[in-house]
Structure formats: structure tokens, C-alpha cells
Amino acid sequence: MVSASVPQICDSFEHEALELFRDPQSGLTGAIAIHSTALGPAMGGLRLRSYPSIEEAAIDALRLARAMTYKNAAAGLALGGGKAVVIDDGRWDEHRLERWDAFAQRLNRLEGRYITAEDVGTGPADMDRLARGTRWVAGRSELGGGRGDPSSATAHTVFTAIRTAIAFRLAHLHPADVRVGVLGAGHVGGRLVDLLLDAGMSVDVADVNEAATERWAGHPRVARVGTEGFIARELDVLAPCAMGELVCVADVPHLRCAIVAGAANNPLVDELTAVALDERGILYVPDFLANCGGIIHVGGEALGTSDLETHRLIDAAEHRLQRVLRRAREEDRVPVAIAREEVETMLRGHRSRGAAPLSALAPA
Ligand SMILES: NC(=O)c1ccc[n+]([C@@H]2O[C@H](COP(=O)([O-])OP(=O)(O)OC[C@H]3O[C@@H](n4cnc5c(N)ncnc54)[C@H](O)[C@@H]3O)[C@@H](O)[C@H]2O)c1
């Protein structure tokens, strides 16, 4: 259900541009949202998903593009925030290549103001195909000249974020006594389960696709459970690793965890939910601090950053979160408010130094 209109979102979050497109030949339909180019070209993944309408696809792109501005800035990347979504109409198997070729032309028309990469529903092979028609793409396979799938890097920063949050909130617990609930065992969630198990923790895991959790069948520290009621399970950490907008204010009284930290972008419906979690004593780790490993990995490919610098930025993510959590405790504030404030200060500094945002892009 659409809770706010496209113009309302564009206005309240001050997006620079939104382009809706439909290619009549291939049937490619979707949206590209550019939230900010204050720090550099907007970058964010390309999501292929079924949406009830182009309006809902546009709203998803707008929300995710804004999240990318915060994620890229907080990660120390010279990149702004953008996102593309294309609608899964059930005919991608027939038209995949021609649709990517049409999308590459869309990207070319933006002349580098938006750089794409993989997201839910797309992968390095899709990026390789796009790269035949445009240079504004990263996340290509290693064979295709890129750095490959960013999911391991994302799982790594999500894991270190969980470890940091545990040190802050549950320092008395030995890893063997920690139970983490991972909802969504896909590219990131699956790797996260393995990292948690390697660290000696126990895991409850659920996925709408039961086959995704089969590989842990019989593991003594893994409980494979259903998705129904998952967020209300008794856990130390709830790690949302499927889609966003999982927890709303009305859910908060039902949660039985101490920490929410995962890979999903925008896992809370709104910031009021973060406040409600805080009032219940549940620590919410800002998504854009936890899941930044992937964009550091593919952003580095786009910017030509060395492997050494990429590793430095990935390590810095853990220190940044420690600092934000310390400030939150000292100032008795919600961590996400502090993390957002830090990024907004950074963006204002760039605007006032004259890196003016680009004017709105002309619609297609
Ligand atoms: N891949 C990355 O590097 C990366 C980076 C940053 C953020 N993220 C975010 O992390 C999340 C997971 O990304 P991914 O690459 O692992 O995606 P994925 O598509 O590989 O995995 C998602 C998994 O969630 C499952 N799922 C879907 N809806 C569900 C539901 N309602 N309940 C339970 N399971 C459900 C799917 O079956 C799938 O196994 C997404 O929100 C994505 O935007 C991913």
C-alpha cells in the first residue's frame, strides 16, 4: 500500500531527480531516483522486483536512493545517493538481454550522474551485460573486469556491526550464549549465518524459500524456523536480511530481542520506530552503518580505489559505529539520529563549499 505520494517524498527528502521509464520494444519499465550528488555521482544498486504499480516502484527507488546518500557519505566514499528499480513482470527470462541493453542506454542519458550496481534480483552477470552498453556500472564479475559479488563484504560489515552492538549492550554474554535471528538467508544473510556460527553463536534462520536454509539442516547451533512471527522470537539480536520495512511502531511491543542489526535497507518503517525501539531498551544499529561493506566494495570499483584503501574503509566502518554508539550513550540519543546528523553536517559542508547539486534531470 502506498503511504505517501511520489511528490510528497521528493519534496520532503529533497531528491534531485526522478526518472520513470518504459521501453516499448523490450517492455523494460522502472525508475531511477537521484537523491544527492553533493559528494559525487549518485550510486546505488539496481533492484529487479515485482511491484504492484510504477508508483510503488518509484517510491521504493526514492526511499532507497536517500538511504544510499547516507550510506555512501558515512562510508567515506566520494559518491552521492541514487537507486534504480525495474519491474519484474514475469517476462524477464524472455527479454533479459534486450532489457539490459535498453537500461544501459538510460544510464548513458544520465551522463554519469548515476552509477548502478547489483541489488536484490540482479547480479554480476547482469552488470557484465550492462557494461557492454555503458561505462556507468560497477559490480561486474571478476572475469568481466570487476570485483565480483559484493555480498561477502556486506555480510562482513553486518557481522562486525552485530559484534560491536553486542559489546555495547550484551557485553556480559559469551558468544556461545548469544542467539541471533537471521530473517532472509540469501546472498548476505546466508554468509552472515556462517560468520555467526564461526564466531560460536547460535542462529535462528528463516526464509520464504525453505531451500535457502537447507544447508544448515542438522547443525547443532542452527534452528531452521518459519518466517511467520519471526520478529517476535526470543533472541539477543534480530538481523533483518530480506526486504525493508519489516518493523513498525505497532510491532515494537512484541519484539523480544535486545538489538536489531541486519543487512536490509530501511528495515524500520520510519524513524518513529527507532525511537519506540529505544524506549523499550532495544538498540537499533542504523542500517546504513551496518550494511555498507557492499557499496565500499563496488564503489571502489567505480572510483578506481585500491584494494588497500577499500579494506581500510571497510575496517573504518566498525570504528565509526563504535563512535556513534558511544555518542548515543553519552548524549542519551538514538544512534540513527546521531549518524544522520553527522552525514547531514558533511553534506552541508560540501554544498556551502560550492559543490552545487545538479539541477533536476529532464524526464525521459
Ligand atoms: N547484496 C548486498 O551486498 C547488499 C548490500 C547492502 C544491502 N543489502 C540488502 O540486504 C538485503 C538482502 O540482500 P541479498 O543480496 O542477500 O538479497 P537476496 O535476494 O540474495 O536474499 C534475500 C533473501 O530473503 C528471502 N526473502 C524475501 N522475502 C522474505 C520474507 N518476507 N521473509 C523471509 N525471507 C524473505 C529471499 O527468499 C532470499 O533468500 C536486501 O534488503 C538488500 O537490499 C544487500
The ligand as an ORCA input file, in Angstrom:
! r2SCAN-3c Opt
* xyz 0 1
  N      23.912     -7.825     -1.504
  C      24.498     -6.798     -0.911
  O      25.717     -6.626     -0.977
  C      23.663     -5.828     -0.099
  C      24.245     -4.620      0.318
  C      23.515     -3.753      1.136
  C      22.202     -4.072      1.472
  N      21.660     -5.251      1.033
  C      20.286     -5.539      1.431
  O      20.284     -6.749      2.167
  C      19.085     -7.484      1.893
  C      19.440     -8.870      1.397
  O      20.220     -8.759      0.221
  P      20.694    -10.055     -0.586
  O      21.649     -9.585     -1.606
  O      21.083    -11.111      0.374
  O      19.334    -10.447     -1.287
  P      18.903    -11.925     -1.781
  O      17.794    -11.695     -2.745
  O      20.073    -12.730     -2.181
  O      18.332    -12.583     -0.429
  C      17.128    -12.220      0.154
  C      16.554    -13.472      0.770
  O      15.393    -13.095      1.508
  C      14.359    -14.031      1.244
  N      13.102    -13.333      1.477
  C      12.430    -12.493      0.668
  N      11.326    -12.026      1.275
  C      11.314    -12.599      2.503
  C      10.437    -12.504      3.610
  N       9.338    -11.744      3.553
  N      10.729    -13.225      4.728
  C      11.844    -14.019      4.776
  N      12.699    -14.148      3.748
  C      12.444    -13.426      2.632
  C      14.576    -14.497     -0.167
  O      13.992    -15.756     -0.407
  C      16.104    -14.525     -0.252
  O      16.619    -15.800      0.097
  C      18.292     -6.647      0.888
  O      17.380     -5.827      1.581
  C      19.370     -5.768      0.245
  O      18.862     -4.554     -0.249
  C      22.359     -6.127      0.264
*
